[in-house]
Amino acid sequence: MLNKKLEVGLNKQINEELYSSYIYLSMCAYFESKNLSGFAKWMRMQSQEEYLHANKLYDYVIQKGGRVALTQIGTPKAEWKSVLEVFEDTLAHEKFISKCIDELVNLAHEEKDHATTNFLQWYVSEQVEEEANATKIVDDLKMVGENNYGIFMLDRELGQRKAEAADAE
């Protein structure tokens, strides 16, 4: 049976992951409106990945005998000044999610729930990857600045993103 404190924490994280999916879908829509289909594809895939992360948590709560409690999701930002600002927001959000995961791991340790601690290690590793990916894109965008050719090339590159096998779990 899942500890009540962890059930509350895991449910909060389910909501954070669903909101992440919503944020990235809003970013996708922004890029679509700017005719940046590669950036849009990258964000749509990011949105889908976050939805899968939420479902993985959802399934774990159920498997451990807990109750999933979904809460209201806020309205995400819809406009940005630049492609760089979108990815700076992405990086900031991924850092926030990393902090949330760390707090959840700490709670699992405090509650001596080894199964949940073990389960959450996947998210810890995933967040390292998420932050690294966002950091690289921010750095690339800073390098090209407002150069349209550079933005065009990055749009093409990010449009090549493929779904990762781990996301299908």
Residue, then its C-alpha position, 0 to 999 in steps of 0.5 A: m500500500l502506498n503511503k498517504k504522503l507519497e500518494v499526495g506527492l505522486n499525484k502532485q507530480i502527475n499534475e506537474e507532468l500533465y501541465s508540462s505536456y500542456i506548456y509544450l503543446s502551447m509552445c508547439a502552437y506558437f512555433e506553428s504560428k511562426n511557420l517553424s515546423g521543426f521547432a513545432k515538431w520537437m515541442r509536440m514530441q516533448s509534449q507527448e513525452e511529458y504525457l507519457h511521464a504522467n501516465k507512468l506515474y499514474d500507473y505506479v500509483i494504481q499499482k501501489g494501491g493508491r488513488v490518482a487524484l487529478t487537479q486543475i491545470g493552469t493556462p500556459k503562456a502562449e506568446w514569446k518574443s523569440v525562439l530563444e525565449v521559448f527555449e529559455d522558458t523550457l530550460a527553466h521549466e525543466k529545472f523546476i521539474s527536476k526540483c520537484i522530482d528531487e523533493l519527491v525522492n527526498l520524501a520517499h527516503e524520509e518515508k523509507d519507501h524503497a520501491t518508490t525511491n527506486f521507481l523515481q530514479w528513472y525520473v532523476s536520470e530523465q531530468v538530467e537528459e531533459e536539462a542537457n537537451a534544453t541547455k544545448i538548444v539554448d546555447d545553439l540559439k545564443m550562438v546563432g542569435e537572430n540570424n535567420y539562416g541559423i534559425f532555419m538550420l536549427d529548425r531543420e535539425l530539431g525537426q529530425r527528432k525521433a521518439e526515444a524507445a524509453d518513452a514508450e515504456 
